[in-house]
Amino acid sequence: MSKTISLILDVWRQPGPGKPGRLVRYTVNGVSPEMSFLEMLDQLNEDLTKKGEDPVAFDSDCREGICGTCGLVINGVAHGPKAACTTCELRMRAFRDGDIITIEPFRAKAFPIVKDLVVDRGAFDRIIASGGYVSMNAGSAPEANSLPVGKDMAERAMDAAVCIGCGACVAACPNASASLFVSAKISQLAHLPQGQPERWRRVKNMVERMDLEGFGDCSNHGECEAVCPKEISIMNIAQMRRDWVKAVLQD
């Protein structure tokens, strides 16, 4: 049986949107190093519930690093100290007995706080919706090899498509830019033949929507790439900028 540890948590508590919040200190005992970070928060909430206190609100769903729902700033780093990892994949063996851990929500004007550690990331959904659709012919499924895609282009498209929309890039950026997220969603189609008919309209609409939502501009700090759990490259931002310029010139 592995040795358990005790941790001191400074957790952001905020009762609702637009209301004042503050860091509240808690102590959690009996934490197994094999626990995930969210399981540790579950244990904290069990302790708070037993005391008749309001549990800490936080987002989670799959808890397998797939959905991107979880998202916390842990000791100043989006998703925590482990690279290429979501909050739910972070294990408590990354911390030592007696450590003080500060836990905050993803902070950005476009991500308003709902309660405690929960933020509204609906802006991402609206950006995706602004991209519109992909044209396709109705009818039976086409022959798999009838639309050849080069290996390099297929790999670049798939590398962009792994974005799970967690928002860590926004939380890490000094300007709260969503450029890495938006560029990944644009690039995953820009490299494929199926994405060509609406390519220029798509990039123009999505970039305009990103600005409308209140995200900041990219200034090439590279913080987004550093915290991305899927290690998406900022080369996608360069692709988005080139496509946006071409789209504007075509108007």
Beta strands, then each sheet from edge to edge (+ up, - down):
strand 1: 5-13
strand 2: 22-31
strand 3: 73-74
strand 4: 77-78
strand 5: 100-104
strand 6: 113-115
strand 7: 118-119
sheet 1: 2+ 1- 5- 3+ 4-
sheet 2: 6+ 7-
end
